[in-house]
């Protein structure tokens, strides 16, 4: 056998696939025609008794003919329609499933056979029966032939695969012993053996195939190289990168003991009341303790680098009559959900103290199925209930379960007076909405409930049982509209929104609120003015969107002692301006700090920075401060300068003048301006003032106060303020 004989015959395979597709299509069209014909005839010939007789004879003959062939299986659907299918056809059929009969039914059929119906023995009817019987036998043989052909093709493929594998093994063994020969493959993954010269002189085969030994050697070399590169990068990363920034969380829970969960993950090493390092970003924080109720249940926080956030939770013992539930779960890190709420992992909560009443417990672990999916039970005071869950990897589920699933399946028809309600089966979203028929549901007991925003549902849930005797169940719900979906937004988006005193979201709330009046409040945000309490009235035909805005509150005082308040996010630098608006920070050429004898205040003495140069440099003070990224000003912002002229002229100047310049974000907003007051008039109510609202920008801003370019007299600056 040479290499050309083993090449992939793509055209032959395509012809074979096309023929199989045509046969499948013809059978499906014929089946559709058979199903569609009776209704069409019925609509045209409702009073034609011969039609009903023909349908009855066909149905009886199907039972007679197809039951004689072991290749056919009798199947039915939820509409009580019957089909006889081969195993090949059953693989492509999702509506029909094999019918099961009781032991007594099978025994009665074996002893007494099918009940016979007498038909008029007219020549026309006898001919109709004979023609139908012959037609069905022909159809059965064709379908059986297709089924057997499929089996034969599968066996032939297995034989061809074995033959191909043996040929490739022998070929590889032979050429490995020939010096200078290597294996190559083309874009169709066909392989051949040739020398390097032969490979370079052709263009069909494009890539060399390496032996296991060659792959091992190349792999070892690659791993070694990768290890060297990784070690080098890791070694250098200590010089090039810094440790990931973190924030800190302080959680206070009083005298109780509890476990901290961050995004439903246990925080190892947590101690109440002490800072706990947390990676930056938005987190859902909760504290859980068995037998206690946590208030609030969950708090969402935004962790900022090097910042510390303090949270307080109240743990209250669950009052009233309680029972104990003990869980047997194979994995300690599996999460536990009681009545839909996360209550920790098995490691901390394998024994639960729950109030008396009905409960549902679900256990979840990533990439695992739990068996059963959930436990629903009624707990009485003083009871101790043991529940066991087994966990099965998703990728290792027994495939035999899917082969026999159709035998143990049923239908649940769910309807309601309002369409679009989400259907929830056994505590899990199905993805379907009312009205809908849930198909292929395993036999047994199931709990069905509905959810739709803005509606209450009655009853809250319904329990149904599917069995072999009762595979179809119909249930109805009634929905009543008592709420309306609304959207509430606030600017800035970092502000928390409270609806009737309860936290509803950060920046935006979307959800259902009851019709009527609601009180809306907001958390404080640094550098913003809180708009205070707002009232909204929700009516059925009124607005559904409500928008609120804070005013930006930028303010600080700057003196020689620093910036107040400390959280103003501002910094002072001292130096000079040589020309234009370019500020140069300097430790030597900067304004001197002097003390005013009259007031006792420390002041910057502003003049020239370079005493013997022409043109001289000008003393300057730079303040860098940050405005909110989503800047929105409700009120004008003013710059105030407690800046005073002195009587001291520059050296060699007989008649000096005082002038100052103000630069905000590289824009000169006051140039060569004369101070209104002299140093002898220093007081809280005597300052220079100018509006800077139009020059402020979101993010970082830079403010420079310097001597004017024509200034020849010293000035003294007490403080700077933005209000």
C-alpha positions in Angstrom: 0.0 0.0 0.0 1.6 3.3 -1.1 1.0 6.8 0.2 -1.3 7.9 -2.8 -3.8 5.1 -2.0 -4.1 6.3 1.6 -4.8 9.9 0.7 -8.0 11.5 1.8 -10.7 11.2 -1.0 -12.6 14.3 -0.2 -14.9 14.2 -3.2 -16.0 10.6 -2.5 -16.8 11.5 1.1 -18.8 14.6 0.0 -20.9 12.4 -2.4 -21.5 10.0 0.4 -22.6 12.8 2.8 -24.8 14.4 0.1 -26.6 11.0 -0.5 -27.1 10.5 3.2 -28.5 14.0 3.6 -30.9 13.6 0.7 -32.2 10.3 2.2 -32.7 11.9 5.6 -34.4 14.9 4.0 -36.7 12.7 2.0 -37.7 10.7 5.0 -38.4 13.8 7.1 -40.5 15.4 4.3 -42.5 12.2 4.0 -43.0 12.1 7.8 -44.1 15.8 7.7 -46.5 15.0 4.8 -48.1 12.1 6.8 -48.5 14.3 9.9 -49.9 17.3 8.0 -52.2 15.4 5.7 -55.0 14.4 8.1 -55.7 18.0 9.4 -55.7 19.3 5.8 -58.2 16.6 4.7 -60.2 17.1 7.9 -60.6 20.8 7.1 -61.7 20.0 3.6 -63.8 16.9 4.2 -65.2 17.1 7.7 -68.2 15.0 6.8 -66.4 12.4 4.7 -66.6 9.2 6.7 -64.2 7.4 4.4 -61.4 9.6 5.5 -61.8 8.6 9.2 -61.9 5.0 8.2 -58.7 5.4 6.2 -56.9 7.0 9.2 -58.2 4.3 11.6 -56.9 1.5 9.2 -53.5 3.1 8.8 -53.1 3.4 12.6 -54.1 -0.3 13.1 -51.8 -1.4 10.3 -48.8 0.5 11.7 -49.2 -1.5 15.0 -49.5 -4.7 13.0 -46.6 -4.1 10.5 -44.0 -2.3 12.5 -44.4 -4.5 15.6 -43.1 -7.5 13.6 -39.7 -5.9 13.0 -37.4 -5.8 16.1 -35.6 -2.8 14.7 -38.6 -0.5 15.4 -39.6 1.0 18.8 -43.0 2.4 19.6 -42.8 6.0 20.7 -45.3 8.7 21.8 -45.4 12.4 22.7 -47.4 14.6 25.1 -50.2 14.9 22.5 -50.7 11.1 22.5 -49.3 10.9 18.9 -47.6 7.6 18.0 -44.5 6.9 15.9 -42.5 3.8 15.2 -38.8 4.7 15.0 -35.5 2.9 14.5 -32.7 3.7 17.0 -31.0 5.8 14.3 -34.2 7.9 13.9 -34.6 8.2 17.7 -31.2 9.9 17.9 -32.5 12.8 15.8 -36.0 12.9 17.4 -36.5 15.1 20.6 -40.3 15.2 20.8 -41.1 11.5 20.9 -39.9 9.1 23.6 -40.2 5.3 24.0 -43.5 4.2 25.5 -43.5 2.0 28.6 -46.2 -0.6 29.5 -46.9 -2.2 32.8 -46.2 -5.9 33.4 -50.0 -6.8 33.4 -50.5 -5.0 30.1 -47.6 -6.9 28.5 -49.0 -10.2 29.9 -52.5 -9.6 28.7 -51.2 -8.7 25.2 -49.1 -11.9 25.1 -52.0 -14.1 26.1 -54.9 -12.6 24.3 -53.2 -10.4 21.7 -54.6 -7.1 20.5 -58.3 -6.5 20.5 -59.6 -6.9 16.9 -61.9 -4.5 15.3 -64.3 -5.8 12.7 -64.3 -4.0 9.4 -66.8 -4.3 6.6 -65.6 -6.9 4.2 -66.3 -4.9 1.1 -63.9 -5.2 -1.9 -63.0 -1.5 -1.6 -62.0 -1.8 2.1 -60.1 -5.1 1.6 -58.2 -3.5 -1.3 -57.4 -0.5 0.9 -56.1 -2.7 3.7 -54.0 -4.7 1.3 -52.5 -1.6 -0.4 -51.7 0.1 2.9 -50.1 -3.1 4.4 -47.9 -3.5 1.3 -46.9 0.2 1.4 -46.0 0.0 5.1 -43.9 -3.2 4.6 -41.9 -1.4 1.8 -41.4 1.6 4.0 -40.3 -0.5 6.9 -37.8 -2.4 4.8 -36.3 0.9 3.4 -35.9 2.4 6.9 -34.4 -0.9 8.3 -32.0 -0.9 5.3 -30.9 2.6 6.1 -30.4 1.7 9.7 -28.3 -1.4 8.9 -26.4 0.6 6.3 -25.5 3.1 9.0 -24.3 0.3 11.3 -22.3 -1.3 8.5 -20.7 2.1 7.7 -19.7 2.5 11.3 -18.1 -0.9 11.4 -16.3 -0.2 8.1 -15.0 3.1 9.5 -13.7 1.2 12.6 -12.0 -1.3 10.3 -10.5 1.4 8.1 -9.2 3.2 11.2 -7.5 0.1 12.5 -6.0 -0.6 9.0 -4.8 3.0 8.7 -3.2 2.9 12.2 -1.3 -0.3 11.5 -0.1 1.1 8.2 1.2 4.3 9.8 2.9 2.4 12.6 4.7 0.1 10.1 5.6 3.1 7.8 7.0 5.0 10.8 9.0 2.0 12.0 10.5 1.4 8.5 11.5 5.0 7.7 12.9 5.7 11.2 15.5 3.1 10.4 16.4 4.9 7.1 19.0 7.6 7.5 18.0 11.0 6.2 14.3 10.5 6.1 11.8 12.6 8.0 8.0 12.8 8.2 6.2 15.9 6.8 2.5 16.8 6.6 0.3 19.1 4.3 -2.7 21.3 5.1 -5.0 18.3 5.1 -2.9 16.5 7.7 -1.8 13.9 5.2 1.8 12.6 5.9 4.7 11.3 3.9 8.3 10.5 4.4 11.1 12.2 2.4 14.5 13.6 2.6 15.3 17.3 3.2 16.2 17.8 -0.5 13.0 16.2 -1.6 11.0 18.4 0.8 12.7 21.6 -0.4 11.9 20.7 -4.1 8.1 20.4 -3.6 5.4 22.6 -2.3 2.6 20.3 -1.2 3.9 19.3 2.2 4.6 22.3 4.3 5.6 21.2 7.9 7.8 18.6 9.5 6.3 16.1 12.0 8.6 15.4 14.9 8.9 12.1 16.7 8.1 11.7 20.3 11.8 11.7 21.2 12.4 14.9 19.2 9.3 16.5 20.8 10.6 15.6 24.2 14.0 17.1 23.5 12.5 20.3 22.0 10.0 20.5 24.9 12.9 20.2 27.5 14.8 23.0 25.7 11.6 25.1 25.4 10.8 24.6 29.1 14.4 25.4 30.1 14.4 28.6 28.0 11.0 29.6 29.3 12.2 29.0 32.9 15.2 31.2 32.3 13.1 34.0 30.8 10.5 33.7 33.6 13.2 33.8 36.3 14.8 36.8 34.6 11.5 38.7 34.3 10.6 37.8 37.9 14.0 38.9 39.1 13.7 42.2 37.2 10.1 42.8 38.2 11.2 43.6 41.7 13.0 46.6 40.3 10.5 47.6 37.6 7.1 47.1 39.4 5.8 47.7 42.9 3.6 45.4 44.9 -0.1 45.6 44.0 -1.7 48.4 45.9 -4.3 47.5 48.5 -6.8 49.2 50.7 -7.9 48.3 54.2 -11.2 47.3 55.7 -12.2 47.6 59.4 -15.3 45.6 60.3 -17.0 46.1 63.7 -19.4 43.4 64.9 -19.5 44.1 68.6 -18.9 41.2 71.0 -20.1 38.5 68.6 -17.9 36.2 66.6 -18.4 35.9 62.8 -16.7 35.2 59.6 -16.0 37.9 57.0 -16.9 37.2 53.3 -15.6 39.3 50.5 -17.5 38.5 47.2 -18.7 35.3 49.0 -15.1 34.2 49.6 -14.0 33.6 53.1 -11.5 36.2 54.4 -8.7 34.2 56.1 -7.1 35.8 59.1 -9.9 38.3 59.7 -10.1 39.9 63.2 -13.0 42.2 64.0 -12.1 45.8 64.6 -8.6 45.5 63.0 -7.5 46.6 59.5 -7.8 43.8 56.9 -5.9 44.2 53.6 -8.2 44.0 50.5 -7.4 44.4 46.8 -8.7 47.6 45.3 -12.1 47.7 43.4 -15.7 47.2 44.2 -16.5 44.5 46.8 -19.6 42.9 48.4 -18.9 42.6 52.1 -20.9 40.5 54.6 -20.4 38.9 58.0 -22.1 35.6 58.8 -22.5 33.5 61.9 -24.6 30.4 62.3 -27.7 31.1 64.4 -27.4 34.9 63.9 -29.1 37.3 61.5 -26.8 40.0 60.0 -28.0 43.6 59.5 -27.3 44.9 56.9 -27.1 41.7 55.0 -24.5 42.9 52.4 -22.7 46.2 52.0 -21.0 47.2 48.7 -17.8 49.2 49.0 -15.2 50.7 46.6 -11.8 49.9 48.0 -9.2 52.6 47.1 -5.5 52.2 47.4 -4.0 53.0 50.8 -7.5 54.0 52.0 -9.3 52.6 55.1 -13.0 51.9 55.1 -14.9 51.1 58.3 -18.1 49.0 58.3 -20.4 48.1 61.1 -22.7 45.0 61.2 -25.2 44.0 63.9 -25.5 40.3 64.6 -28.8 39.4 66.3 -29.6 35.9 67.5 -32.4 34.4 65.5 -35.4 34.6 67.8 -38.4 32.2 68.1 -38.5 28.5 67.8 -35.6 27.0 66.0 -34.4 23.7 64.7 -30.9 22.3 63.7 -29.9 21.2 60.2 -26.7 19.3 59.8 -25.2 19.0 56.4 -23.1 16.2 55.0 -21.2 17.6 51.9 -18.0 16.1 50.5 -16.3 19.5 49.9 -15.6 21.9 52.7 -15.4 24.9 50.3 -18.9 24.4 48.8 -21.2 27.4 49.2 -24.5 27.0 51.1 -27.7 28.9 50.1 -30.6 28.9 52.5 -33.9 30.1 51.0 -31.9 31.8 48.2 -29.4 33.6 50.5 -25.7 32.8 50.8 -24.9 31.7 54.3 -21.2 30.8 54.1 -19.3 27.6 53.2 -19.6 24.1 54.6 -16.3 24.7 56.5 -18.0 27.3 58.7 -21.7 26.5 58.4 -22.2 22.7 58.2 -24.6 23.0 61.2 -27.3 25.6 60.8 -29.8 26.9 63.4 -32.9 27.9 61.4 -36.3 29.2 62.5 -39.3 26.9 62.4 -41.0 26.7 59.0 -40.4 25.7 55.4 -36.9 26.0 54.0 -34.9 25.2 50.9 -31.1 24.5 50.9 -28.9 24.4 47.9 -25.2 23.6 47.8 -23.0 24.8 45.0 -19.4 24.3 43.9 -17.8 25.4 40.6 -17.7 22.7 37.9 -19.7 20.3 40.1 -23.3 19.0 40.2 -25.0 18.4 43.5 -27.3 15.4 44.0 -30.0 16.2 44.8 -30.1 19.6 43.3 -31.9 21.0 46.5 -33.5 19.9 49.7 -36.9 21.3 50.5 -38.2 20.5 54.0 -40.4 21.7 56.9 -38.5 22.3 60.1 -40.1 22.1 63.6 -38.9 23.6 66.8 -36.3 21.4 68.5 -35.9 19.1 65.5 -32.5 18.0 64.3 -32.4 17.2 60.6 -29.6 15.5 58.7 -29.2 16.4 55.0 -26.7 14.8 52.6 -25.5 16.1 49.3 -23.2 14.3 46.9 -21.1 16.2 44.3 -20.3 14.9 40.8 -17.9 16.6 38.4 -19.7 18.0 35.4 -17.3 16.4 32.9 -17.6 12.9 34.5 -21.4 12.5 34.5 -22.6 9.1 33.5 -23.5 9.2 29.8 -25.9 6.4 30.4 -28.2 8.8 32.2 -28.8 10.7 28.9 -29.6 7.4 27.1 -32.4 6.5 29.4 -33.6 10.0 30.2 -36.4 10.0 27.7 -38.0 7.1 29.5 -38.3 9.0 32.8 -39.4 12.4 31.6 -42.6 14.4 31.7 -44.2 17.8 31.0 -45.2 20.7 33.2 -47.5 23.3 31.5 -47.2 26.7 33.3 -49.7 29.5 32.6 -50.6 32.8 34.2 -52.9 35.8 33.6 -49.8 37.9 32.8 -47.3 36.9 30.1 -43.5 37.4 30.5 -43.2 36.1 34.1 -39.9 34.2 34.7 -40.5 30.5 35.5 -38.3 29.1 38.3 -38.1 25.3 38.7 -36.7 23.9 42.0 -35.1 27.3 42.8 -33.3 27.6 39.5 -34.1 30.0 36.6 -35.3 28.1 33.6 -34.9 30.9 31.1 -38.5 30.5 30.0 -41.5 32.8 30.5 -45.2 32.3 30.9 -47.1 30.8 29.2 -44.8 27.8 28.5 -44.7 24.0 28.6 -41.6 22.8 30.4 -40.5 19.6 28.5 -38.2 16.7 29.4 -38.6 17.2 33.2 -37.5 14.1 35.3 -40.2 12.2 37.0 -40.6 13.1 40.7 -41.6 16.1 42.9 -40.9 19.6 41.6 -41.5 23.1 43.0 -42.5 25.8 40.5 -42.8 29.5 41.2 -43.0 32.7 39.1 -41.2 36.1 39.3 -42.0 39.4 37.6 -40.9 42.8 38.7 -43.8 45.0 39.8 -46.1 42.0 40.5 -47.1 39.8 43.4 -47.8 36.2 42.6 -50.5 33.9 44.0 -49.9 31.3 45.0 -46.3 31.9 45.9 -45.2 28.5 44.6 -46.8 25.2 43.6 -45.5 21.6 44.2 -46.2 19.1 41.4 -45.4 15.4 41.1 -44.7 13.6 37.7 -45.0 9.9 37.5 -45.2 7.2 34.9 -49.0 7.2 35.3 -49.1 11.1 35.2 -46.5 12.5 32.9 -48.4 15.8 32.1 -49.3 18.4 34.8 -50.9 21.8 34.2 -50.6 24.6 36.8 -51.9 28.2 36.8 -50.7 31.4 38.7 -52.3 34.8 39.2 -50.2 38.0 39.1 -51.2 41.4 40.5 -49.5 44.7 39.7 -48.7 46.7 42.9 -45.4 48.3 41.9 -43.7 50.1 39.0 -40.2 49.9 37.7 -38.3 53.2 38.2 -34.8 54.5 37.6 -33.1 56.9 40.1 -29.7 58.4 39.3 -27.5 60.8 41.2 -24.4 62.9 40.1 -21.7 62.2 41.2 -22.0 58.4 40.6 -20.1 57.6 43.8 -22.9 58.7 46.0 -25.1 56.0 47.6 -28.9 56.2 47.1 -31.2 55.4 50.0 -34.9 54.8 49.4 -37.0 55.2 52.5 -33.8 54.9 54.6 -32.7 51.6 52.9 -29.6 51.6 50.7 -30.7 50.9 47.1 -27.6 51.4 45.0 -24.5 53.6 44.2 -25.0 56.1 41.5 -28.1 54.5 40.1 -31.0 52.4 41.2 -33.2 50.4 38.8 -36.0 48.4 40.3 -39.6 48.2 41.3 -41.1 50.5 44.0 -44.6 50.4 45.3 -47.0 53.0 44.0 -47.1 56.1 46.3 -44.6 58.6 47.9 -41.0 57.6 48.7 -38.2 59.5 50.5 -34.9 59.6 48.7 -31.7 60.6 50.5 -28.0 60.3 49.6 -24.7 59.7 51.3 -22.1 62.5 51.6 -19.3 62.7 49.1 -16.1 64.7 49.7 -16.0 68.0 47.9 -19.7 67.9 47.0 -22.8 69.6 48.4 -25.5 67.0 49.4 -28.9 67.9 47.9 -30.6 66.6 51.0 -33.9 64.8 51.3 -36.0 64.5 48.2 -39.6 63.2 47.8 -40.8 61.3 44.7 -44.4 60.2 44.0 -44.8 57.1 41.9 -48.1 56.7 40.0 -49.1 54.2 37.4 -49.1 56.7 34.5 -46.4 59.2 35.8 -42.7 59.5 35.2 -40.5 56.5 35.8 -37.1 58.3 35.8 -35.8 60.6 38.5 -32.4 62.4 38.3 -30.6 64.3 41.1 -27.3 66.3 41.2 -24.9 67.3 44.0 -23.1 70.6 43.9 -19.3 70.4 43.7 -17.8 71.7 47.0 -14.2 72.7 46.4 -12.7 74.7 49.2 -9.4 74.9 51.1 -7.0 77.4 52.9 -3.3 77.5 52.2 -0.7 79.1 54.5 3.0 78.7 55.1 1.9 76.0 57.6 0.2 73.9 54.9 -3.3 73.0 53.6 -6.5 72.8 55.6 -8.7 70.8 55.7 -6.3 67.8 55.3 -8.6 65.9 53.0 -8.7 68.7 50.4 -6.3 66.8 48.1 -4.0 69.8 47.6 -0.3 70.4 47.9 1.9 73.5 48.2 5.2 74.1 46.3 7.5 77.1 46.6 9.8 78.4 43.8 10.0 80.9 41.1 8.9 81.8 37.5 11.7 82.9 35.2 9.4 83.8 32.2 5.9 83.0 30.9 3.9 80.6 33.1 6.6 78.0 33.7 7.0 77.4 37.4 10.3 76.0 38.8 10.2 74.4 42.3 13.3 75.4 44.3 14.6 75.0 47.8 16.8 78.2 47.6 15.3 80.6 45.1 11.8 80.9 46.6 9.8 83.3 48.8 11.3 83.9 52.2 8.9 83.2 55.2 8.7 86.2 57.6 6.7 87.0 60.7 4.5 90.1 60.8 5.2 92.0 64.1 1.7 93.4 64.3 -0.4 90.3 63.7 2.1 87.6 64.5 1.2 85.7 61.3 3.8 83.9 59.2 3.8 85.3 55.6 5.5 84.7 52.3 7.8 87.6 51.3 7.3 87.8 47.6 9.7 89.7 45.3 12.4 88.7 42.9 14.0 85.2 43.0 17.3 86.2 41.3 18.7 89.4 42.8 21.4 90.2 40.3 20.0 88.9 37.0 18.2 90.8 34.3 15.4 90.0 33.7 15.0 88.9 37.3 13.1 85.8 38.2 9.8 86.2 40.3 9.0 84.5 43.5 6.0 82.2 43.2 3.8 79.8 45.2 2.2 76.9 43.4 -0.8 75.0 44.7 -1.8 71.8 43.0 -5.4 70.6 43.9 -7.9 68.1 42.6 -11.5 68.8 41.5 -14.0 65.9 41.1 -13.7 64.0 37.8 -17.4 64.7 37.1 -17.2 68.4 38.1 -20.6 70.1 38.4 -20.8 73.5 40.1 -24.0 74.7 41.8 -22.4 77.9 43.1 -19.6 80.2 41.8 -16.1 79.5 43.1 -13.9 82.4 44.2 -10.1 82.7 44.8 -9.2 84.8 47.8 -5.7 86.2 48.4 -4.6 87.9 51.6 -1.8 89.7 49.7 -0.4 93.0 50.9 2.0 95.6 49.5 5.0 96.7 51.7 7.0 99.9 51.7 10.3 98.0 50.9 11.5 98.6 47.4 14.0 96.4 45.5 17.6 97.4 46.0 18.7 100.4 43.8 15.0 101.2 43.1 13.9 104.7 44.3 10.2 104.5 43.5 8.9 101.0 43.6 5.5 99.6 42.7 3.7 96.4 43.7 2.1 94.1 41.1 1.1 90.4 41.3 0.1 87.8 38.7 -2.3 84.8 39.1 -2.1 81.8 36.8 -4.7 79.0 36.8 -4.2 75.9 34.6 -1.6 77.8 32.5 -4.1 80.6 31.9 -3.2 84.1 33.2 -6.4 85.3 35.0 -4.8 88.4 36.7 -1.7 90.1 35.3 0.3 93.0 36.9 -2.5 93.6 39.3 -2.0 96.0 42.2 -2.9 94.9 45.7 -5.8 96.8 47.4 -4.2 96.9 50.8 -0.9 97.6 52.6 0.7 95.3 55.1 -0.4 97.6 57.9 -4.0 96.8 57.0 -3.7 93.0 57.4 -7.0 91.5 58.6 -9.4 88.6 57.9 -11.8 90.8 55.9 -9.1 92.4 53.7 -8.2 90.3 50.7 -8.1 90.2 46.9 -11.0 88.2 45.3 -11.7 86.9 41.8 -14.1 84.4 40.3 -12.4 81.2 38.9 -15.5 79.0 38.0 -14.9 79.1 34.3 -11.2 78.2 34.6 -11.7 75.2 36.9 -11.5 71.8 35.3 -12.2 68.2 36.4 -9.2 66.4 37.8 -5.9 68.1 38.7 -5.6 71.9 38.7 -2.6 74.1 39.2 -2.7 77.6 40.8 0.3 80.0 40.8 0.6 83.3 42.7 3.7 85.2 41.8 5.2 88.7 41.7 4.3 90.6 38.5 6.9 91.0 35.8 7.1 94.7 36.4 7.0 94.5 40.2 9.7 96.4 42.1 8.4 96.3 45.6 8.1 93.4 48.0 4.7 92.0 48.9 3.7 89.7 51.7 1.2 86.8 51.2 -0.6 85.6 54.4 -3.0 82.9 53.0 -4.8 81.6 49.9 -8.3 80.2 49.8 -10.8 78.8 47.3 -14.4 79.1 48.6 
